[in-house]
Every structure is written in structure tokens, then in C-alpha cells.
Amino acid sequence: MRVLPTQERFFDFESSNKIKELFLLSCEVFKDYRFIMLPTLEFYSPELYGEGTLLVGSSQDGGLVCLRKDWTLSLARFLSLQRDLNLPLKVFYFGSTFSSKGEIERLQAGIEYLGEKGIEAELEVIRRLSEFLKSCGLSDVVLSLGHVEIAESLLQRYGDDYREALLSKNFSKLSGAPELRELLLTQGGEGVLLNFEKKYPEFSVQCSQLRELASRIEGMNIIFDLSELRPQGYYTGIVFEFFHPSIGSPIAGGGRYDGLYRSLGREVCAVGGAVYLDLLLEI
């Protein structure tokens, strides 16, 4: 009996119908956002895409061609080339990303809010993603808030070799970095912020930003995780993840990435987030 390779994702008729419903729902929830389609095939840039990119061939002029790795990267690559970019700008997308590591294809719906420097951008993105998840019928969702400047600063003290251990929350591999190991335990309510701020007053600005954001989010169960880093390296400020009790990994996530457009020659601040639709099909 023939079977599909384990890394190849196949959506049966039932799952495909659910995906159609999720797309229609996202069009309704994000109807005031500008919808965008981007190329699935792109010319590979090692500086921008790094490892894990799924290369599929080369063009006639010898340039490497890859499948879209990350919606935020692809959107930034496209918008940074636009001569007249009217800000602020709210964009939403729906489609797959591809990776040479693990599962080849992942399906996402996401939003990006460009041109807003203040915390209103984080509030907007979190509220709208929460609205989408509630529209999907999900309850008991928990919002986890963090700030990458905290973990990044402590990583500089011990070296970037500990990054993967911090990302995977591997206690044993952090035995040589006691402050990073302790950071993994810095999770919980507002008391966590107060205690951490007393011990590390140099992070009072970041803790204040997290406290202010949480105080303005209503109707959600919120925890703080000060060890939070995102797998993508372009995040620069507050980051967040949504969790559901029936799934062991986040069902949505995102954050602020003010430096990404600067690396592409534009001064654009931005906050974005995506829902991992593959996981929603399992709930």
C-alpha cells in the first residue's frame, strides 16, 4: 500500500472545507485590512532568508529560486521596494510557508500593522487575532507576553550558543548560564514582572511596556514569559503567543519587528502576527 511521505501535508476533503471556511472567516474579521497575495516562488537571498529555506532550482541567469519561507519577510521584501508607501498600513494574508526542516508546508493567516510606533499597534494586532480565534469557536485561550530585549540582553552575557536552548526551553543545556536558566522560570502574573524588575532594574522600561499593554487588554487570560524569543530573528520588542489547552504548542504568535525594514533600506516600524491554521484543524 502506497503512503504519502510523512513530511508532505495532505488536506482531505473535510480539512479542505474547514480551510475554506477559515479563509472566508478571515476575510470577514479582517475586512478593514488590505488583502495581499505574494509570489510563492522567490529569488533566494541568503542574507534575508538564512537556513531552512526550501530551494527548488535556479533561473536561466543562475539565480537560486526558493519557496516562500516566511510571510513577514516576503511582505517586507515587497513593500520595501514600493516608492509610495502610504502609512499607516494594515495588511492581511492567507497562505502557506515552506521549510526544508520538519514539515515542508504550513498554512497561516496573518496580519501586519505598519507605521505605528506606539503600543496601539501591539494592541490592535493582539485584539484582532484574538477576535479571529474567538470567531473560530475557541475559548480558554491564553495570551503569553514577553519582550525579546530581555532575553537578547542576557544572551549577550553568555553567548549566542545558548539561543537554541533558550528557544526550546531546555533546562539541562542552560546549566552553564544560570541567569538564562532562571529566566525560563520567570513566568506568571504581574508579580513576576515586579520581582524581576527589582532584581534587574535595567529592564524596567521593558517591564513597564509589558505592564501597560496587559492593562489595556480586556477579557483575556494573560501570563508573562520573560524568556520569550521568537524563532525568527527579526523581532525587536514585545512578542506574544496564544495557547489553547488542547494543543501543546502556540496556535498563534507574533510581535514587533522595527529593524526588518531598516535592513531593507526603509524606515518602517511594524507589528505582525499569524494564526497557525494547521493546528486549528486539530482542535
C-alpha positions as CSV (number, residue, x, y, z in Angstrom):
1,M,0.0,0.0,0.0
2,R,1.4,3.4,-1.0
3,V,1.6,6.1,1.6
4,L,2.5,9.8,1.5
5,P,5.9,10.9,2.8
6,T,5.5,11.9,6.5
7,Q,6.7,15.5,5.7
8,E,4.2,16.0,2.9
9,R,1.0,17.6,4.2
10,F,-2.3,16.3,2.6
11,F,-5.6,18.0,3.3
12,D,-8.5,15.7,2.8
13,F,-12.0,16.9,1.8
14,E,-13.1,17.6,5.3
15,S,-9.9,19.6,6.2
16,S,-10.1,21.4,2.9
17,N,-13.6,22.5,3.6
18,K,-12.5,23.8,7.0
19,I,-9.7,25.8,5.4
20,K,-12.2,27.3,3.0
21,E,-14.3,28.3,6.0
22,L,-11.3,29.8,7.8
23,F,-10.4,31.8,4.7
24,L,-14.0,33.2,4.5
25,L,-13.9,34.0,8.2
26,S,-10.6,35.8,8.0
27,C,-11.9,37.9,5.1
28,E,-14.8,39.0,7.4
29,V,-12.8,39.5,10.6
30,F,-10.0,41.4,8.7
31,K,-12.2,43.2,6.2
32,D,-10.8,46.6,7.0
33,Y,-7.3,45.3,6.2
34,R,-5.9,45.2,2.7
35,F,-5.5,41.7,1.5
36,I,-2.3,40.8,-0.3
37,M,-1.1,37.9,-2.4
38,L,2.6,37.4,-2.8
39,P,4.7,35.1,-5.0
40,T,5.1,31.5,-3.8
41,L,8.4,31.3,-5.7
42,E,11.0,33.9,-4.9
43,F,14.7,34.6,-5.7
44,Y,16.7,33.3,-2.8
45,S,18.6,35.9,-0.6
46,P,20.9,34.1,2.0
47,E,21.2,37.4,4.0
48,L,17.4,37.7,4.3
49,Y,16.2,34.0,4.4
50,G,19.1,32.2,6.1
51,E,18.9,28.5,6.9
52,G,15.8,26.3,6.5
53,T,14.8,27.8,3.1
54,L,13.4,25.3,0.6
55,L,15.4,25.8,-2.6
56,V,13.7,24.4,-5.7
57,G,16.0,25.3,-8.6
58,S,17.7,28.1,-10.4
59,S,16.7,30.5,-13.1
60,Q,18.3,30.9,-16.5
61,D,20.6,33.6,-15.2
62,G,21.8,31.3,-12.4
63,G,19.9,32.9,-9.5
64,L,18.6,30.4,-6.9
65,V,14.8,30.1,-6.6
66,C,13.1,29.2,-3.3
67,L,9.6,28.7,-1.9
68,R,8.2,31.4,0.4
69,K,9.7,30.8,3.8
70,D,8.1,33.5,5.9
71,W,5.1,35.8,5.1
72,T,6.6,38.7,7.1
73,L,9.9,38.5,5.3
74,S,8.2,38.3,1.9
75,L,5.9,41.2,2.6
76,A,8.8,43.4,3.8
77,R,10.8,42.5,0.8
78,F,7.9,43.5,-1.5
79,L,6.8,46.7,0.4
80,S,10.3,48.0,0.9
81,L,10.6,48.4,-2.9
82,Q,7.4,50.4,-3.2
83,R,8.1,54.1,-4.0
84,D,4.9,55.4,-2.5
85,L,4.2,53.5,0.7
86,N,1.3,55.2,2.4
87,L,1.5,54.7,6.2
88,P,0.0,53.6,8.5
89,L,-0.9,50.4,6.6
90,K,-2.8,47.3,7.7
91,V,-2.4,44.2,5.6
92,F,-3.7,40.6,5.9
93,Y,-2.6,37.4,4.1
94,F,-3.6,33.8,3.9
95,G,-1.4,31.0,2.5
96,S,1.4,28.6,3.0
97,T,5.0,28.9,4.1
98,F,7.6,26.3,3.2
99,S,10.7,24.9,5.1
100,S,13.4,22.4,4.4
101,K,13.2,21.4,8.1
102,G,10.4,19.4,9.7
103,E,7.0,19.7,8.0
104,I,7.5,21.1,4.5
105,E,4.3,23.2,4.3
106,R,2.5,25.2,6.9
107,L,-0.7,27.2,6.5
108,Q,-1.2,30.6,8.1
109,A,-3.5,33.6,8.2
110,G,-1.8,36.7,9.5
111,I,-2.0,40.5,9.8
112,E,0.7,43.2,9.7
113,Y,0.3,46.8,11.1
114,L,3.0,49.1,9.6
115,G,3.8,52.7,10.5
116,E,2.6,52.9,14.2
117,K,5.4,53.4,16.7
118,G,3.3,53.2,19.9
119,I,1.7,50.4,21.8
120,E,-1.5,50.9,19.8
121,A,0.0,48.6,17.1
122,E,0.5,45.7,19.5
123,L,-3.0,46.2,21.0
124,E,-4.6,46.2,17.5
125,V,-2.8,43.1,16.3
126,I,-3.4,41.1,19.5
127,R,-7.1,42.1,19.7
128,R,-7.8,41.3,16.1
129,L,-6.0,37.9,16.3
130,S,-8.0,37.2,19.4
131,E,-11.2,38.1,17.6
132,F,-10.4,35.7,14.8
133,L,-9.7,32.9,17.3
134,K,-12.9,33.5,19.1
135,S,-14.8,33.6,15.8
136,C,-13.3,30.1,15.2
137,G,-15.2,29.0,18.3
138,L,-12.1,28.8,20.5
139,S,-12.4,29.6,24.3
140,D,-9.9,29.3,27.2
141,V,-7.2,30.8,25.0
142,V,-4.2,32.1,27.0
143,L,-2.1,35.1,25.8
144,S,1.6,35.0,26.7
145,L,3.5,38.3,26.6
146,G,7.3,38.7,26.5
147,H,9.9,41.2,25.4
148,V,12.8,40.0,23.3
149,E,15.2,42.7,24.5
150,I,15.3,41.0,27.9
151,A,16.4,37.6,26.6
152,E,18.6,39.1,23.9
153,S,20.5,41.2,26.5
154,L,21.1,38.2,28.8
155,L,22.2,36.1,25.8
156,Q,24.9,38.7,25.1
157,R,26.4,37.9,28.6
158,Y,26.7,34.2,27.9
159,G,27.0,33.9,24.1
160,D,24.7,33.1,21.3
161,D,25.4,29.4,21.6
162,Y,22.7,29.3,24.2
163,R,20.0,30.7,21.9
164,E,18.6,27.4,20.7
165,A,18.5,26.0,24.3
166,L,16.5,29.1,25.4
167,L,14.2,28.8,22.4
168,S,13.5,25.2,23.1
169,K,13.3,25.9,26.9
170,N,15.9,23.2,27.6
171,F,16.9,23.5,31.2
172,S,19.8,21.0,31.1
173,K,21.6,22.8,28.3
174,L,21.4,26.1,30.2
175,S,23.4,24.8,33.2
176,G,26.3,27.0,32.3
177,A,24.1,30.1,32.1
178,P,22.3,30.5,35.4
179,E,20.6,33.7,34.6
180,L,19.1,32.3,31.4
181,R,18.1,29.1,33.3
182,E,16.4,31.3,35.9
183,L,14.7,33.2,33.1
184,L,12.8,30.1,32.0
185,L,11.1,30.1,35.4
186,T,10.1,33.7,35.1
187,Q,6.5,33.1,34.0
188,G,3.2,34.0,35.6
189,G,1.2,37.0,36.6
190,E,2.1,40.6,37.3
191,G,4.0,39.6,40.4
192,V,6.6,38.0,38.0
193,L,7.3,41.4,36.5
194,L,7.6,43.2,39.9
195,N,10.1,40.6,41.2
196,F,12.1,40.6,38.0
197,E,12.2,44.4,37.8
198,K,13.6,44.5,41.4
199,K,16.4,42.1,40.6
200,Y,17.1,43.6,37.1
201,P,16.2,47.3,37.2
202,E,18.0,47.8,33.9
203,F,14.9,46.1,32.3
204,S,12.4,48.5,34.0
205,V,11.4,50.1,30.6
206,Q,10.6,46.7,29.1
207,C,8.6,45.6,32.1
208,S,6.7,48.9,32.1
209,Q,5.8,48.3,28.4
210,L,4.5,44.8,29.1
211,R,2.5,46.1,32.2
212,E,0.9,48.8,30.2
213,L,0.0,46.5,27.3
214,A,-1.5,43.9,29.6
215,S,-3.6,46.6,31.4
216,R,-5.2,47.6,28.2
217,I,-6.2,44.2,27.0
218,E,-9.6,43.1,28.3
219,G,-11.3,39.8,28.5
220,M,-8.2,37.6,28.1
221,N,-6.2,35.3,30.4
222,I,-2.7,36.8,30.3
223,I,0.6,35.5,31.5
224,F,4.1,36.9,31.2
225,D,7.0,34.8,29.9
226,L,10.2,36.8,30.1
227,S,12.3,34.1,28.5
228,E,10.3,34.5,25.3
229,L,12.2,34.6,22.0
230,R,10.6,34.0,18.6
231,P,12.2,31.5,16.2
232,Q,12.5,34.4,13.6
233,G,15.4,36.7,14.4
234,Y,13.9,39.9,13.2
235,Y,11.7,40.7,16.3
236,T,12.9,43.7,18.3
237,G,10.3,44.4,21.1
238,I,7.2,43.0,22.6
239,V,6.3,39.5,21.4
240,F,3.3,37.3,22.1
241,E,1.8,33.8,21.7
242,F,-1.7,32.4,22.0
243,F,-2.1,29.0,23.6
244,H,-5.1,26.6,23.7
245,P,-5.3,23.9,26.4
246,S,-5.8,21.1,23.8
247,I,-2.6,21.9,21.9
248,G,0.9,21.7,23.4
249,S,2.3,24.5,21.2
250,P,1.2,28.0,20.4
251,I,-1.7,28.4,17.9
252,A,-0.7,31.9,17.0
253,G,2.2,34.4,17.6
254,G,4.0,37.5,16.6
255,G,5.4,40.8,17.8
256,R,7.2,44.0,16.9
257,Y,9.9,44.0,14.3
258,D,11.1,47.6,13.8
259,G,14.5,46.6,12.4
260,L,13.5,44.4,9.5
261,Y,12.5,47.2,7.0
262,R,15.6,49.2,8.1
263,S,17.8,46.3,6.9
264,L,16.0,46.6,3.5
265,G,16.6,50.3,3.2
266,R,13.3,51.7,4.6
267,E,12.5,53.2,8.0
268,V,9.2,51.5,8.8
269,C,8.1,50.3,12.2
270,A,5.8,47.3,12.3
271,V,3.9,44.7,14.4
272,G,2.5,41.5,13.0
273,G,1.1,38.2,14.0
274,A,-0.1,34.9,12.4
275,V,-2.5,32.1,13.3
276,Y,-1.2,28.6,12.6
277,L,-4.1,27.2,10.7
278,D,-2.7,23.6,10.6
279,L,-3.1,23.5,14.4
280,L,-6.6,24.8,14.4
281,L,-7.6,21.8,12.2
282,E,-6.5,19.6,15.2
283,I,-8.8,21.3,17.7
